[in-house]
Amino acid sequence: MGIKFAIIKERKTPPDRRVVLSPSKLLQAKQQFPEAVFKVESSDIRVFKDRAYQKANFEVVTNVSDCDVMIGVKEVPLDYLIPNKKYFFFSHTIKKQLYNRKLLQAILNKNIELYDHETIVNQKGFRLIGFGRYAGIVGTYNGFRTWGLKFDSWSLPKAETLHDQKALIDELNKISIPNIKILLTGNGKVAHGAQEMLDAMHIKKVKVNDYLNTTFNEPVYCIIDVLDYNKRKDGQVIDMFDFFDNPQDYESDFIRFTKVTDYYIAGHFYGNGAPKFFTKEDVKSPDFNIKVVADISCDVDGPIATTIRASTIAEPIYGYDPKTESEVDYKNKNAIAVMAVDNLPCELPKDASEGFGEQFLQHVIPAFFNNDADGILQRAKITENGKLTERFAYLQEYVDGL
């Protein structure tokens, strides 16, 4: 008998409409691995309706307890965890998140093998699948929407009301962007998604030196990486790896960008111990020019002082008052408008699901049929036989509540 996979219903609130494998991706999986069985748990909120799966000849059921591998997006409520199964979902436990301690305890008690989408990495430890690109796409769109609302320059519809990335781009291309300077930090999937949007708007990309020193008569953007906005305290210039290995030897040089930037898109990964980009004191400086921050990375109380909380899809924008260091109405004259939604891909569920499924199909499903030749499953497995695996043994104190 082949392995039985179940696409499970999302039960977390607020509801998430995404799915790991769309009907078209599931068809591809079935073609590649005819011996596998794929079942779909009926759902009334999924972006792809039950009938779309049925039309593709997949069985839609209300009970998936006969399946071996459960595939979902968000955390599964404790009452719905089926003992002795393999589960894939974002568990939000690997950083010892307190709100999910009970979830990991339940997984161990129920002898579940847990694989977290975040722990699916290659041999070098780089993540293979994620929704980052879509966070970058939606976050950049939302940043322009924020600008329009703050300055009454244009009114873009909410991303969640639009069908796909193309619809977002079409809306952006209807507006006329003033001669602003746009800064983007990062070089991963998030930043690439953001760059796709800027390029689709035909905004000119410029080099660091020109960005800092030249006045343009059109909107421009610049992408910067860690060595552009951090410098070694001793003045040496080494390489990026030195920064990752010795963040304590560096200080932020980001302030030179805040003088000339109007709209800042944060799409970077922030490592522990790295210098903050800018502090609450920096924001008070008359030289601080940023008016809109789209913080896609959304590290609260992290490297970006204006991000004092995550915002929601329903209420995506808040204002930050530099003087009082507190939240105000974003339309307020002195306020910096902050968009810090922490679940952006949910606004583009169809595209995000298709893109995620493509990666899952490429890296994960084959591992079940090639004896895990690349060690994907072995590296990703957090629990086995009621215990934490060696790679995740550091979570034991967290599980024990110490």
N, C-alpha and C positions, 0 to 999 in steps of 0.2 A: 504493500500500500504506500502511496505517496504521502508526503507531509500535508496536513490540513492547515491552511492559513485562514484566519478570520479578520476581516476589516471591521473593527468594533465601533459601536456607537459612542459619540462623545457625550459625556454626561456632566462635565464640569460647568459651573456657572461663573461668569456669564457664558452662554453657549458659544462654542467654536465651530464654525461651519466648514473648517478645513478637513481634509482626509489625506492619508498617506498615499493611497493608490486610487486614482480616478478610474472610471470605466475603461478608458483607452489604455491606461498604463496596466491595468489588470489583464486586459486582453493580450498585451505584449508579454506579460509574465507567463500567461497560460501557453502562449505560443513557444516561448523559450523553454518552459519546463512543463511539458504536457502531463507528466506524472503527478504534478502538484494539484491539490484541490483548494480552490479559493471560495470562501463563503462570505457574504456581506450581511452584517447585522442591520436590520431595518432601522432607519433614522429619519425623523421628520425635519431635522435642522441642517443636515449635510448639504453642501452646495450642489452636489450631484444627487439627483433624486433616486429613490429605490428603483423606479422604472427604467432609469438609464442603465443600471447594472443588469436588470432583468433582460433588457433589450439586447445586451451583450452576452446573454446566456449564462449569467451568474445567478446562483441561488441566493435569494434574499430571505433571511430567516430571523426569528425573534429569539432563538436560543443557539448560542455558538459553543456550548460546553463540550461538544464532541470534537472541537478543533484543537490543534496542538500549539499553534503560534498565534497570539493575539496582537494585532497591529493597530495602534491608535496614535493620536497626536498629544493630547493633554493628559494630566494625571487621571487615573481611574479611581472613582470613589471606593472606599474600603469595602463596602457591602457588595460591590460588583466584581471584586477580584476573585477569579476562579482558581482554587488551589491546584498545584502541580502543573501549571502551564508556563509557557514562555511568553513574556510580554515585551513589547516595544512601545515606549512612549517617552515624552519629556517628563522625567520624574521630579526635577528640581530638588534633588537630594545631594548631589555630589559636592556642593559647596556647603554642606551641613545646614541647609535652610530649615530653620526651626519649625516652620509651619507644616513641613512634610515629614517630620520625624515619625509620626504614627503610620504614615504610608509605608515607609521603609520597614518599620517593625512588622506591619501586617504582611508585607511581601515575604519577609523571612519566616514568619509564623506559618504562612500558607505554602511554604516550599515552592515559591515561584522563582523562575529564572528571569531576572530583570536585565533588559538591555535598554540603555538610554540613548536616544538619538544623538545626544551630545557626546557620548563616549564612543561613537562609531568613528574611529580615526585610522589613519594609515600608520605605517611603521614609524614615521617620524613624529607621530602624535598630532598631525593636522586633521581637523574635522573634515569628514567627507560629505556629510549631508547637513542641511539646515535651511532655514527660511531667510537667511541674511540678505540675499539679493533683493527679495521682495520687501524687506524692511527698508532697504536703501531706496527702492523705487517709490514706495508710499511715503516714506519720511521726507523725501525731497519735495514731492508734490505738496504734502501738508505744510512744509515750510513756506512755499510760495503762496499757498492759501492763507497762511498766517500773515504774511506780509500784506496781502491785499486787504485783509480784515483790519489789521492794525492801522494802516494808512488810508483806508477807504479808497484804494486804487482799483480794485477789481473784486469780483465775488466768484470764487471757484466752488463748484459743488463738492460735497464731501466725497472722499475717495470710495467709501463703502457703497455709494449709490451708483458707481460706475462699473462697467462690466469687466474691464481688463486693462492691462498696461497701456494698450493703444488708445483707449478712451481717455486715460489720464493725460497722455501726451497731447491728444487732440485738444483737450481743454487748455493745457498750458500754452499751446501754440496760438490760442485766440487772444492771449493777453499781451500787453506791451510792457516789457521789463525796463525799468529806468537804468541809467548808467551806474549800476551798483557793482561792488566787488563781492564775489561769493567764494568762501573758503571751504574746502572739504578735507577732513582728516581721515586717514585710513588707507589700507591697500588690500583689504580682503573683499569678501562677497558683498558686504554692506556698501562699501565705498564704490565698488564696481556697479552696483545697482543704481546708486546715486548718480554716478557719472553717465550711465546710460540715459538718464532723464535730462541732464544738462546738455549732453550732446544732441539729444533728440530735439531740444529747443534751439539748437544752433548757437549756443552761447560759446564765445571764444575762450579757449583754454590758454592760459599764459604761464610762463615760467616764474619761479619764486622771485627772482630779482626784479623782473618787470612788474609783477604784482605789487611788490613793496614800494617801488620807486616811480612808476609811470602812471600818469592820469590818462584814462581812456575815455573815448566818447561813445562807448557802447558797454553793455554789461559783459563782465569777464569772470572766469573762475580759475582757481588754482588748487591743485591737490598737493598736500604736504604730508610727509611721513616723519617718523620720530626724530630723525637727525635734523630736520628743518626747524622743529620747535623745541628741541632740547639741546643744551650744550654742556660739555664737560666743565666742571668747576675749575679744573687746572688749565683749560684752554686747548687741550689736545683734541685733534679730530681723529677718531679711530674708525670704527664701523658700527653698523647697526647691532651686531652681535655683542659688542662691548656694552652697548646701552642695555640690552636685554639681560646680560650677565651681571652688570654693575650699575643698576639704576640709581643707587645711592651716590654715585660720583657725578651725577648730572643735576642740572637745574633747568627750569623751564625758560624758554626763550620765546614763548608764544606771544608775549606782549607786543612784539614788533608787528605781528599780524593783526592784533586787535585794533591798532591805530588806524588801519586802512580798510578793515572788513566791515561790510554792512550786514551780510547774511551768512551765518556760519552753520555748516552741516557737519555734525559730529558722527563719523562712521567708523571710528577706530576701535581697536581692542585695547583696553587699559589694564596693564599688568600691575599687580601689587607692588608697592614700593617705588613706583615711578613717580616723578614730580607731578604735581597738579598742573593743569594747563594754565588756568588763571584762578586767582583767589578772590574772595569777597572784597579785599582791599584793592586789588587790581581793577575791579569793575567800577570802583568809585573814582578812578582817575579820569580827568577830563579828556585824556587821550583815548579812552575806551570808546570805540565807535560802533561796536556790534549792536544792531537793533532787533534782529530776529535770530534765535537759536533753534535749529531743528536737531535736538539731541537724540539721535537714533540709538546710540549706545546706551543711553539712559542709566548711568551709574549715579544713583541718588547720593548726595553728599560725597561725590567722587571728584574727578579732576576738573569738572566744569561747575564753577561756583553758582551759576544761575539755575542749575537743576536742583531745586530743593524738594521736589517730589515727582513721581511719575504721574502723567495725566492719562485720561481715558479717551477711547474713541468717541464717546458721547460728548465729553468736554475736553477737547485736545489741547487747548491753549490757556496759559496763565501768564500773568505779568510778574516780573521781578523788579523790585525797587532797590537800586544800588545803595541809596542812602540808609534806608531802614533795614536792608538785608532781608526783606520779607515779601510775601506775595501780595500783589495788588491787581487791580483790573488791568489787563494788558493794553487797553486803549489809553490808559493814563500816559500823559506826555513824557514822564521820566522813566516809564517802564520799559524793560527789555521784554519782548514777547517770546515766550518759551513754549515749544511744542515738544513734549517728552513722553509720547505714548509708548508704552513698553510692549504692546502686542500688535504692532503695525501690520504684519502680514495678514492678520485676520480681516483687514479691510479689502484685501484682494484675494478672496479664498480660492477662486477658480485657478487663476494663474499660479498662486503659491502652491496649491495642491499638485498641479501638473509638474511644476519644477521640482518639488520635493520628491514626488514619485519617481521621476526620472533618475534621481540620484540613488534612491532606495533600491530601484530595480537594477541599477548598474553595480552597486557595491554590496548590498545586503542579501537579496534573494539568492544570487548565485552561491553564496557561502554555504547555504544549506544543501547544495547539490554537488559541490566540488570538495567536500570534506574540509571546508574552511581553509582552503589552500593559502590564503593571504593572512590568516589569523584575525580577520575582521571580528568574528563573533567572540573569539577568545579574549581579545582586548576589550570588547565592549561589555562583556558580561559582568554585572555588578554582584549578583547573588547566585548561589548554586547550592543545592542540598541544604537549604535552610541556613546557610552561612554566607558571609561576605567573601568574595574571591580575593586572592592575594593582592591584586592590583588596587582593590578598594577597601583593604583592611583598615585604612586610616579612618574609615567611617564608624568603626566599632564604638568609640566613646560617644559619638553622636547617637548611635542606635541605643546605647545603654543609658542615655540621658545624663551623661557626666559633664 
